[in-house]
Amino acid sequence: MKELQGKTALITGASRGIGAAAARHMAGLGMQVVLAARTRKDCESIAEDIRQSGAQALAVECDVASYASVETAVSSAVEAFGAVDVLVNNAGIIDPIARLGESDPDGWDQVVDVNLKGVYHGVRCVLPGMEQRGSGVIINISSGAAVNAIEGWSHYCATKAGVLALTRCIHKEYAEHGIRCIGLSPGTVATDMQRAIKASGINPVSQMDFSDHIPPEWPARAIAWLCTNAAAEWSGSDFSIKTEEGRKLVGLI
């Protein structure tokens, strides 16, 4: 993955789980990484570990539900490293899990603000620079929930479906400008989100043991691979590592 060396990636939700694993992996490939999360302190410890390994990393505070906050994070990344070559829209929430008739409107709204509007905010902030340079990669973390109805997850299913639509729209409008946008559908991943799902007791996913889920390092490797030219044919769509074929391409098999 030599083509990624020296490139800058901004990763949202980077304080833990897939985001933290992606930051570590991409830094190990020679990329400059910007770790963004609502609590900068949580990202800073990871960024310091990365810097200790000899790579470049920056921790920034960022609430993706706020356009101004995302704009500031992107500006900080550009100031530090010159550009944002890769945006990884990873930040996402699933609480509160509930059937529609029992759902909390404020909680439902918050999921939309983070999972859907948060992706739009990131995309809106990086597109002008990418278009000006004639290159860029946007990776949106997707889910099987984007195309399936899952009990208790109306907010999550709706927002992930919206993200898939955004992925398609970005491809439609900006592929000719050298910008690639791909969604990653990783399957169930062993993160804190799975603990919340388990506690809900709703739908078959909540019945799975924590050990049944894949480690966050797997989607981290997939994210990096999707940033390479080898993944160009999946632009404008979701790529899955739930299949043997997908895992082989990423190098997990």
N, C-alpha and C positions, 0 to 999 in steps of 0.2 A: 504493500500500500504506500509506495514511495510518493505517489501523486498527492497524498494528504500532508506530507511533511511541510511545515511552515504555514499551513492554513490555520485560520482561527475559527473555532466553533463556540457558539454561545448555547448553553444548555439550560433550559428552565427546569425547575424542580430538581435541582442538582445536589440538594443537601443529603439525599438518601436514595436507596433503591436503584432503579434503572438509571436515573440521572447521575448519581454519584459514580456508579460503575462505568457509565459511558465516558464521563470526564476522565477517570483514571485510564481507561483503555485508549482513548483518543490521544491523551497526553503521551502515553507509552509509544504511540505511533509517530510521535514527533509533531503533533499539533499543539497550538496554543489554545488553551481552554478557558472559557469564562463561565464560572459556576454561578447561576442565578437562583435565588430562592427568597421567600419572604423574610427569613432570618439569615442575615449575612454571616453571623457568627457560626452557624452550622456549616456553611460552605467554606468558611475560612480555614477550618482545621483540615478539610480535604485538600484545599488549594495548597496549604502549607506542605502537606505530605507530597503532593505532586512536585512542588518546587524543590523539595529536598531530594527528589529523584533526578533532578536536573532539567525538568521540563518547565514551561512557563504556564502559570495559572493565575487567574484573577477571580476573586469572590466579590459579587455585587448583590445588594439588596434589590429584590424585584417581586412585586405583587402583580402577576400577569392579568388579574382582573382590572387593573388600572392601566390605561394606555400611557399616561404620563410616567408611571413607574417603569414600564417596559421601554419607553423612549429614552429615559435616563440610563437604563442598563445598557442599551445598545450604544448610546453615546459614549459611555465609559469604556466599552469594549473597543470601539473605534479609536478612542483617544489612546488606549493602551497598546493596541496591536495594529492599528491602521485600517482594519476592515473586519466585517463579519462575513466569512466565506460560507459558513455552515450554521444554520439555525436548527436546533433540536427542540421541538415543541413537546416537552415531556410532562410538564406540570399538569396534574390532574387529581381530582378527588371523586369519591363515590358516596360519602356520607352526606345526608342520612338515607340509609337504605329503607325503603318502605313501599308498600303497594300504593297505587295512585290515590285511592280513597282515603288513605291514612297519611299521605305525604305532607310535609311541612312546606308551604309555599316559599318561605324565605330560604330554607335549605335547598329547595329545588332551584330557585333563582341563582343561588351561589354556585351551584354546580355548573349552570349555564355560563355564568360569568368567568369561571376558571377554565372549564374544559373546552368551551367553544369560543367565547369572546377572547379568552386568553391567547388562543392560537391565532385568531385574527389580528390581535394587537401585535404579536411578535412578527407575523408576516408583513403587516403594514409598515412596521418600523424598518425592516431590513430590505424590503423590495427596492426602494429607490437606489440604494447603494449597489445592490447586486445588478440592477438593470444598467446602471451607469458603467459598471465594470464588465458587463456582458457575461457574467458567470455567477453561480451560487447554487447551493443545495439547501433545501428545506426538508427536514424529516419530521413528519407528524406521527406521534405515537397513537396508533389506532387500536382496534379491538374487534373481536368477533361480534361484540355487542353492536357494532356499526351496522350489521346486516341481520341481526337476530333479535327477537323480542325475548327479554329475560325478566322473569318475575321479580318485582321489587326494584328493578333498575331502570325505570322509565327515564329518569333524568340522565343516567349514564348512556343508555342506548341512544336517546335522542341527540345528545351532544356528540357522541362518537360518529353517529350518522352524519351530523353536520360537519364534522371535521373531514370525513371522507369526501363530502361534497366540496369542501374548500380545497382539498388536495386536487380534485379534478379541475376546479376552476382556476387554480394557480397554474396548473399545467396548460390549460386551454389558453390562458392569457399571456403566459411568460415563457413557455418553452422556446419560442422563437428568439427570445432574448438571452438564451444560454442558461436559463434557470431551471433546475430540476426539482420537482417536489414529489416525494414518495411517502406513503404511509407505511408504518410497520405494525403488523398485527402479531404480537409475540406469544399469544396464549396466556395462560395464568402464570404469574411470576411471584416468587417468594419475597414479597415486600410487606410493609405495614398495611397496605390496602387489603391484602388477603386476610389479615387478622380482623379487620372491620367486617369483611364479608362473612368470615367464619362466625363472628359474634351475632350476626343478624339472623342466622338460621333460616334464611329465605333462599329458595332455589337450590338446585343440585351443586352449584359451585361452593356453597357454604358448607357442604358435607365433606368436601375434600380435606385431607390432611395437609398440613403445611409442607410436608416432605414430598407431596405430589406435584408441587409447583416447580417450574424451572428456576435456576438461579439468575439473578439480575445480570450476571456477566454474559449470559447468552444473548439477550437483546442488545447489550452493549456492543458486542462483536458485530451483530447484525447492523446496528446503526452505522458503525464505521464503514462496513462493507457497502452499505447503501449510498455512501458518500462518494464512492468510486465510479469510474466510467463503466465498470463491469455491470453495474446495476441500472444503467440508463433505460433499458427496455421496460422497466417497471414504473417509469415516470407517469404520474397522473393516476396511480392505482395503489392499492394496498399490497404489500409483500408480506408473506407469512412464513414464520419459522415453526409453525405447527406441523408442517409436512416434512418428510424425509428429504424431498427435493430441495426445499428451502434451506434446511440445515446443512445440506451438502454444499450448496452454493456459498453459504456464509463461512463454511469451514468448521462447523460444529460436529460433522461426521467425517 
